[in-house]
Amino acid sequence: MALKTQVGIIGAGPAGLLLAHMLHLEGIESVVIERQTREAIEGTIKAGVLEHPTVELLEQVGLGARLRREGFEHRGIELAFGGRRHRIDLHALTGGKSIVVYPQHEVIKDLVSAVLANGTPIEFGVSDVSLHGVETDAPLLRYTTNGLEHDLRCDFIGGCDGFHGPSRKTIPAALRREHGKVYPGAWFGILCHAPPSSSELIYAQSDRGFALISTRSPTVQRMYFQCDPDECVDDWSEDRIWAEFRARLANEEGWAVEEGPIFQKNIVAMRSFVCETMQHGRLFLAGDAAHIVPPTGAKGLNLAVGDVTVLARAIRDFYRAGSNQGLDAYSVTALRRIWRGEHFSWFMTNMLHDFPGEDSMTRGLRRAQLEQVVSSRAAAQLLAENYIGLPFEGAV
């Protein structure tokens, strides 16, 4: 079956759905195709720290009501090390800005509802996706759904299909400029039924490794501790997990994490990746298709929103004014914010994790870095400004 639209979007994650929604607001048609079901993408629980610019953008495009009602505004974070907790006052250090803890799957629910409500088609459960003619002015997406093959002719293709999707691989390997780093550690994550342990996120560093205390709701909490990437979740009983949290969060104040029944366990890999070749012909990459960050800096979803802001504006200018300037500069423009996000994620990861094989000198330098952040206003302000999010290049 032959179909046609202005922008074909691969992937119904935050990047693809937000791109479709923002294009609709400009009167630009799109079709979104997604290999998973709607139930799967809305039910996969992922972390969600929304930067100040992300929250502002979602509000500007009509998607802020539920996140403001149900999300948790945090005006600070805590750094815990050496038996003490130190608060970084994000609000005071950034002129009144903050972050909102709102899980990514809730963002996706809001986006799916908005995209479908405005009449933009989302094809769920597709397979055999391939891209053709991306170097021409009429690229084509071919995919199968319900046993039928479809050809979707487009003016542009938004490759928002994640690290393992076909979009980036369509760009010839000889033309792709890629950078990657795999960290010798991972995060062991749990979801548990318990009251919040803290009103703000706690990033803890200890000789046993990193730990993070976060929240999901008044009754469900999300927590992580650093582990070996080859760990098996089944080897960790509830008693062993809570003992590890207690050991890593030991402090002089008598504070302890709130414990409760654990109902989900998983391991999150830690790697950095950037594909600087974010465009090829009429194909434009956004989100995890172009870059991956370790979770320490809470930048993944926010960098995707930054990409889409730039791309949607460039496509708008093409249709509204016949200008290719934004499209031609897309990679360069998006990469300025991406590399800053990658650097901050790398900085936070190295400051808070003890990795296998490190010497005592490295550990001493890490502790000196932490002491500087909590004792120097300038150092704390730099962390705060990056944590709440750098401004987007522009909004549609």
WOWOLIN-V412978 format. One record per residue. N is the residue number from 0. RES is the residue in three letters. SS is DSSP state (a for helix, b for strand, c for the rest). Layout:
[[N	RES	SS] [N	RES	SS]]
This chain:
[[0	MET	c] [1	ALA	b] [2	LEU	b] [3	LYS	b] [4	THR	c] [5	GLN	c] [6	VAL	b] [7	GLY	b] [8	ILE	b] [9	ILE	b] [10	GLY	c] [11	ALA	c] [12	GLY	c] [13	PRO	a] [14	ALA	a] [15	GLY	a] [16	LEU	a] [17	LEU	a] [18	LEU	a] [19	ALA	a] [20	HIS	a] [21	MET	a] [22	LEU	a] [23	HIS	a] [24	LEU	a] [25	GLU	c] [26	GLY	c] [27	ILE	c] [28	GLU	c] [29	SER	b] [30	VAL	b] [31	VAL	b] [32	ILE	b] [33	GLU	c] [34	ARG	c] [35	GLN	c] [36	THR	c] [37	ARG	a] [38	GLU	a] [39	ALA	a] [40	ILE	a] [41	GLU	a] [42	GLY	a] [43	THR	c] [44	ILE	c] [45	LYS	c] [46	ALA	c] [47	GLY	c] [48	VAL	b] [49	LEU	b] [50	GLU	c] [51	HIS	a] [52	PRO	a] [53	THR	a] [54	VAL	a] [55	GLU	a] [56	LEU	a] [57	LEU	a] [58	GLU	a] [59	GLN	a] [60	VAL	c] [61	GLY	c] [62	LEU	c] [63	GLY	c] [64	ALA	a] [65	ARG	a] [66	LEU	a] [67	ARG	a] [68	ARG	a] [69	GLU	a] [70	GLY	c] [71	PHE	b] [72	GLU	b] [73	HIS	b] [74	ARG	c] [75	GLY	c] [76	ILE	b] [77	GLU	b] [78	LEU	b] [79	ALA	b] [80	PHE	b] [81	GLY	c] [82	GLY	c] [83	ARG	b] [84	ARG	b] [85	HIS	b] [86	ARG	b] [87	ILE	b] [88	ASP	c] [89	LEU	a] [90	HIS	a] [91	ALA	a] [92	LEU	a] [93	THR	c] [94	GLY	c] [95	GLY	c] [96	LYS	c] [97	SER	c] [98	ILE	b] [99	VAL	b] [100	VAL	b] [101	TYR	c] [102	PRO	c] [103	GLN	a] [104	HIS	a] [105	GLU	a] [106	VAL	a] [107	ILE	a] [108	LYS	a] [109	ASP	a] [110	LEU	a] [111	VAL	a] [112	SER	a] [113	ALA	a] [114	VAL	a] [115	LEU	a] [116	ALA	a] [117	ASN	c] [118	GLY	c] [119	THR	c] [120	PRO	b] [121	ILE	b] [122	GLU	b] [123	PHE	c] [124	GLY	c] [125	VAL	c] [126	SER	b] [127	ASP	b] [128	VAL	b] [129	SER	b] [130	LEU	b] [131	HIS	b] [132	GLY	c] [133	VAL	c] [134	GLU	c] [135	THR	c] [136	ASP	c] [137	ALA	c] [138	PRO	c] [139	LEU	b] [140	LEU	b] [141	ARG	b] [142	TYR	b] [143	THR	b] [144	THR	b] [145	ASN	c] [146	GLY	c] [147	LEU	b] [148	GLU	b] [149	HIS	b] [150	ASP	b] [151	LEU	b] [152	ARG	b] [153	CYS	c] [154	ASP	c] [155	PHE	b] [156	ILE	b] [157	GLY	b] [158	GLY	b] [159	CYS	c] [160	ASP	c] [161	GLY	c] [162	PHE	c] [163	HIS	c] [164	GLY	c] [165	PRO	a] [166	SER	a] [167	ARG	a] [168	LYS	a] [169	THR	a] [170	ILE	c] [171	PRO	c] [172	ALA	a] [173	ALA	a] [174	LEU	a] [175	ARG	c] [176	ARG	c] [177	GLU	b] [178	HIS	b] [179	GLY	b] [180	LYS	b] [181	VAL	b] [182	TYR	b] [183	PRO	b] [184	GLY	b] [185	ALA	b] [186	TRP	b] [187	PHE	b] [188	GLY	b] [189	ILE	b] [190	LEU	b] [191	CYS	b] [192	HIS	b] [193	ALA	c] [194	PRO	c] [195	PRO	c] [196	SER	c] [197	SER	c] [198	SER	c] [199	GLU	c] [200	LEU	c] [201	ILE	b] [202	TYR	b] [203	ALA	b] [204	GLN	c] [205	SER	c] [206	ASP	c] [207	ARG	c] [208	GLY	c] [209	PHE	c] [210	ALA	b] [211	LEU	b] [212	ILE	b] [213	SER	c] [214	THR	c] [215	ARG	c] [216	SER	c] [217	PRO	c] [218	THR	c] [219	VAL	b] [220	GLN	b] [221	ARG	b] [222	MET	b] [223	TYR	b] [224	PHE	b] [225	GLN	b] [226	CYS	b] [227	ASP	c] [228	PRO	c] [229	ASP	c] [230	GLU	c] [231	CYS	c] [232	VAL	a] [233	ASP	a] [234	ASP	a] [235	TRP	c] [236	SER	c] [237	GLU	a] [238	ASP	a] [239	ARG	a] [240	ILE	a] [241	TRP	a] [242	ALA	a] [243	GLU	a] [244	PHE	a] [245	ARG	a] [246	ALA	a] [247	ARG	a] [248	LEU	c] [249	ALA	c] [250	ASN	c] [251	GLU	c] [252	GLU	c] [253	GLY	c] [254	TRP	c] [255	ALA	c] [256	VAL	c] [257	GLU	c] [258	GLU	c] [259	GLY	c] [260	PRO	c] [261	ILE	b] [262	PHE	b] [263	GLN	b] [264	LYS	b] [265	ASN	b] [266	ILE	b] [267	VAL	b] [268	ALA	b] [269	MET	b] [270	ARG	b] [271	SER	b] [272	PHE	b] [273	VAL	b] [274	CYS	b] [275	GLU	c] [276	THR	c] [277	MET	c] [278	GLN	b] [279	HIS	b] [280	GLY	c] [281	ARG	c] [282	LEU	b] [283	PHE	b] [284	LEU	b] [285	ALA	c] [286	GLY	a] [287	ASP	a] [288	ALA	a] [289	ALA	c] [290	HIS	b] [291	ILE	b] [292	VAL	c] [293	PRO	c] [294	PRO	a] [295	THR	a] [296	GLY	a] [297	ALA	c] [298	LYS	c] [299	GLY	a] [300	LEU	a] [301	ASN	a] [302	LEU	a] [303	ALA	a] [304	VAL	a] [305	GLY	a] [306	ASP	a] [307	VAL	a] [308	THR	a] [309	VAL	a] [310	LEU	a] [311	ALA	a] [312	ARG	a] [313	ALA	a] [314	ILE	a] [315	ARG	a] [316	ASP	a] [317	PHE	a] [318	TYR	a] [319	ARG	a] [320	ALA	a] [321	GLY	c] [322	SER	c] [323	ASN	c] [324	GLN	a] [325	GLY	a] [326	LEU	a] [327	ASP	a] [328	ALA	c] [329	TYR	a] [330	SER	a] [331	VAL	a] [332	THR	a] [333	ALA	a] [334	LEU	a] [335	ARG	a] [336	ARG	a] [337	ILE	a] [338	TRP	a] [339	ARG	a] [340	GLY	a] [341	GLU	a] [342	HIS	a] [343	PHE	a] [344	SER	a] [345	TRP	a] [346	PHE	a] [347	MET	a] [348	THR	a] [349	ASN	a] [350	MET	a] [351	LEU	a] [352	HIS	c] [353	ASP	c] [354	PHE	c] [355	PRO	c] [356	GLY	c] [357	GLU	c] [358	ASP	c] [359	SER	a] [360	MET	a] [361	THR	a] [362	ARG	a] [363	GLY	a] [364	LEU	a] [365	ARG	a] [366	ARG	a] [367	ALA	a] [368	GLN	a] [369	LEU	a] [370	GLU	a] [371	GLN	a] [372	VAL	a] [373	VAL	a] [374	SER	a] [375	SER	c] [376	ARG	a] [377	ALA	a] [378	ALA	a] [379	ALA	a] [380	GLN	a] [381	LEU	a] [382	LEU	a] [383	ALA	a] [384	GLU	a] [385	ASN	a] [386	TYR	a] [387	ILE	a] [388	GLY	c] [389	LEU	c] [390	PRO	c] [391	PHE	c] [392	GLU	c] [393	GLY	c] [394	ALA	c] [395	VAL	c]]
